[in-house]
Amino acid sequence: MSAPVLSYTKEVYRQTYKDIDPTLSGLSTEGKVVLITGASGDIGRATAVAFAASRPKALVLLGRSEEKLQETKKSVEASQKAVTLKLYTADLCIDKDTFEIFEEVKKTFGRIDVLVHCAGILPTVVPLAKANPTTFIDGYKTTIVGTLVTAQAFLRVNETAQEAYQKKLENFQELDTALKTAKESGEAETAQLEQLKKQCQEAKQALRHKDITFINVTTAGIVYPPFHGMGAYVSSKMAAVKLLECFAAENKCVRLHNVHPGFLRTAMSEKLSKTMQLPFKYDDISLTSDFLVWIASPEAEFLDGRLVFAAWDVKQLKARQNFIIGEKPGTEELCLGFKGFPRYENGILLDGLEEESEAEKQIETTS
Ligand SMILES: NC(=O)c1ccc[n+]([C@@H]2O[C@H](COP(=O)([O-])OP(=O)(O)OC[C@H]3O[C@@H](n4cnc5c(N)ncnc54)[C@H](OP(=O)(O)O)[C@@H]3O)[C@@H](O)[C@H]2O)c1
């Protein structure tokens, strides 16, 4: 029996639809360099074909198996003859090799605008009570170390994007200081203050636009109640999301998206099906691949830092943009968080939260 469909948007999709068609002009990657890890895998392959349709300047495909990468090349060329393709084999856990490849990409194309991180593995599916502590870390290695190395390599290639962001940040900081000084001095004319405020807002707005995008393919398993036997997979995927959240906070020039791709018939899910049956129907891989093109587009910039599912209706997501990016007490919308926290800031109940209960008030007055 299939599980109920839990969703963020009213409408959900099982296969591609017109709003995420990669040939739409709004989703074009013209002039951009797109790199896909795990391009020898099933999601990576479909993603390469979808990005090729969005007409990038170049498509760089990474995988471990040369043979499977060649299959991806064939699929891409069968749909888009004109696309510039580069293929590299590497194990992402080996930093030296991975850095060398990225350096070569930099020499050839100058930068990487979009990186779609599809590489992943399914560690042994076994109840944790029976997991082998000696080999348990193997499952974590690709997901954590591989993700770390990929993120580091991405940053190294994109020094110009870092410098450009730093300049925007300094511009905002200068304007912000000027505005505060003008307010405090009380000497600035109203028109001058208004002008500074406007410039400050524009500079802040400009910080929202980031030139480089990292898309991490994760799993809804990290937010669903646990499935027995999936502890190693889900906890390592969760750790990778947290790792990237820290990485993006330390490197604000990076726009980060975490995407649950749906449930797809791939080598990985075939392996899973030998051990257990998940209560989901397979989605069509076109949904995932085209959604990944959409999430890289300017239309989805407001979802920076968020976790989204490929099945969610992009029209409805866009309609909720103000709510999603608006300031809220507690955890931010579609970000990983801790339910019910925070309730107080400096001992004051946060706006929008339910009143303190009588029992809580009682403690305050008697202590
Ligand atoms: N399939 C689903 O329903 C589903 C659902 C949720 C999330 N996901 C996630 O989607 C992503 C893609 O999975 P998939 O279903 O397409 O699986 P897949 O067909 O098995 O592809 C996995 C890819 O990861 C690559 N890879 C594994 N370890 C690597 C390493 N150490 N260094 C470099 N590349 C490595 C593989 O390369 P080689 O084949 O060349 O070794 C392959 O290209 C994974 O992150 C997975 O966790 C999948």
The ligand as an SDF file (V2000), in Angstrom:
LIG
                    3D

 48 52  0  0  0  0  0  0  0  0999 V2000
   16.8910    6.8740   -6.4320 N   0  0  0  0  0  0  0  0  0  0  0  0
   16.1190    7.4530   -5.5450 C   0  0  0  0  0  0  0  0  0  0  0  0
   14.9110    7.1720   -5.4250 O   0  0  0  0  0  0  0  0  0  0  0  0
   16.7060    8.4840   -4.6240 C   0  0  0  0  0  0  0  0  0  0  0  0
   15.8640    9.0310   -3.6310 C   0  0  0  0  0  0  0  0  0  0  0  0
   16.3840    9.9880   -2.7800 C   0  0  0  0  0  0  0  0  0  0  0  0
   17.6890   10.4240   -2.9480 C   0  0  0  0  0  0  0  0  0  0  0  0
   18.4870    9.8770   -3.9200 N   0  0  0  0  0  0  0  0  0  0  0  0
   19.8650   10.3950   -4.0520 C   0  0  0  0  0  0  0  0  0  0  0  0
   20.0990   10.7170   -5.4110 O   0  0  0  0  0  0  0  0  0  0  0  0
   21.4990   10.6430   -5.7040 C   0  0  0  0  0  0  0  0  0  0  0  0
   21.7140    9.8470   -6.9920 C   0  0  0  0  0  0  0  0  0  0  0  0
   21.2950    8.5140   -6.7620 O   0  0  0  0  0  0  0  0  0  0  0  0
   20.8440    7.5000   -7.9180 P   0  0  0  0  0  0  0  0  0  0  0  0
   19.5540    6.9380   -7.4850 O   0  0  0  0  0  0  0  0  0  0  0  0
   20.9770    8.1220   -9.2500 O   0  0  0  0  0  0  0  0  0  0  0  0
   21.9300    6.3510   -7.7090 O   0  0  0  0  0  0  0  0  0  0  0  0
   22.9840    5.6780   -8.6980 P   0  0  0  0  0  0  0  0  0  0  0  0
   22.3830    5.4190  -10.0210 O   0  0  0  0  0  0  0  0  0  0  0  0
   23.5300    4.5430   -7.9110 O   0  0  0  0  0  0  0  0  0  0  0  0
   24.1070    6.8110   -8.8610 O   0  0  0  0  0  0  0  0  0  0  0  0
   25.0370    7.1050   -7.8620 C   0  0  0  0  0  0  0  0  0  0  0  0
   26.1480    7.9220   -8.4560 C   0  0  0  0  0  0  0  0  0  0  0  0
   27.0620    8.2860   -7.4260 O   0  0  0  0  0  0  0  0  0  0  0  0
   28.3930    8.0160   -7.8970 C   0  0  0  0  0  0  0  0  0  0  0  0
   29.2960    7.7930   -6.7740 N   0  0  0  0  0  0  0  0  0  0  0  0
   29.1270    6.9600   -5.7160 C   0  0  0  0  0  0  0  0  0  0  0  0
   30.1790    7.0290   -4.8920 N   0  0  0  0  0  0  0  0  0  0  0  0
   31.0520    7.9220   -5.4420 C   0  0  0  0  0  0  0  0  0  0  0  0
   32.3320    8.4110   -5.0810 C   0  0  0  0  0  0  0  0  0  0  0  0
   32.9430    8.0090   -3.9750 N   0  0  0  0  0  0  0  0  0  0  0  0
   32.9220    9.3120   -5.8870 N   0  0  0  0  0  0  0  0  0  0  0  0
   32.3250    9.7300   -7.0050 C   0  0  0  0  0  0  0  0  0  0  0  0
   31.1100    9.3180   -7.4100 N   0  0  0  0  0  0  0  0  0  0  0  0
   30.4830    8.4080   -6.6390 C   0  0  0  0  0  0  0  0  0  0  0  0
   28.2460    6.7960   -8.7690 C   0  0  0  0  0  0  0  0  0  0  0  0
   29.3610    6.6780   -9.6000 O   0  0  0  0  0  0  0  0  0  0  0  0
   29.7290    5.2810  -10.3620 P   0  0  0  0  0  0  0  0  0  0  0  0
   28.4290    4.6450  -10.7440 O   0  0  0  0  0  0  0  0  0  0  0  0
   30.4990    5.7360  -11.5300 O   0  0  0  0  0  0  0  0  0  0  0  0
   30.4950    4.4750   -9.3710 O   0  0  0  0  0  0  0  0  0  0  0  0
   26.9670    7.1560   -9.5070 C   0  0  0  0  0  0  0  0  0  0  0  0
   27.2780    8.0300  -10.5570 O   0  0  0  0  0  0  0  0  0  0  0  0
   22.1410   10.0290   -4.4670 C   0  0  0  0  0  0  0  0  0  0  0  0
   22.7180   11.0500   -3.6830 O   0  0  0  0  0  0  0  0  0  0  0  0
   20.9580    9.4120   -3.7140 C   0  0  0  0  0  0  0  0  0  0  0  0
   21.2160    9.3360   -2.3320 O   0  0  0  0  0  0  0  0  0  0  0  0
   18.0250    8.9090   -4.7460 C   0  0  0  0  0  0  0  0  0  0  0  0
  1  2  1  0
  2  3  2  0
  2  4  1  0
  4  5  1  0
  4 48  2  0
  5  6  2  0
  6  7  1  0
  7  8  2  0
  8  9  1  0
  8 48  1  0
  9 10  1  0
  9 46  1  0
 10 11  1  0
 11 12  1  0
 11 44  1  0
 12 13  1  0
 13 14  1  0
 14 15  2  0
 14 16  1  0
 14 17  1  0
 17 18  1  0
 18 19  2  0
 18 20  1  0
 18 21  1  0
 21 22  1  0
 22 23  1  0
 23 24  1  0
 23 42  1  0
 24 25  1  0
 25 26  1  0
 25 36  1  0
 26 27  1  0
 26 35  1  0
 27 28  2  0
 28 29  1  0
 29 30  1  0
 29 35  2  0
 30 31  1  0
 30 32  2  0
 32 33  1  0
 33 34  2  0
 34 35  1  0
 36 37  1  0
 36 42  1  0
 37 38  1  0
 38 39  2  0
 38 40  1  0
 38 41  1  0
 42 43  1  0
 44 45  1  0
 44 46  1  0
 46 47  1  0
M  CHG  2   8   1  16  -1
M  END
$$$$
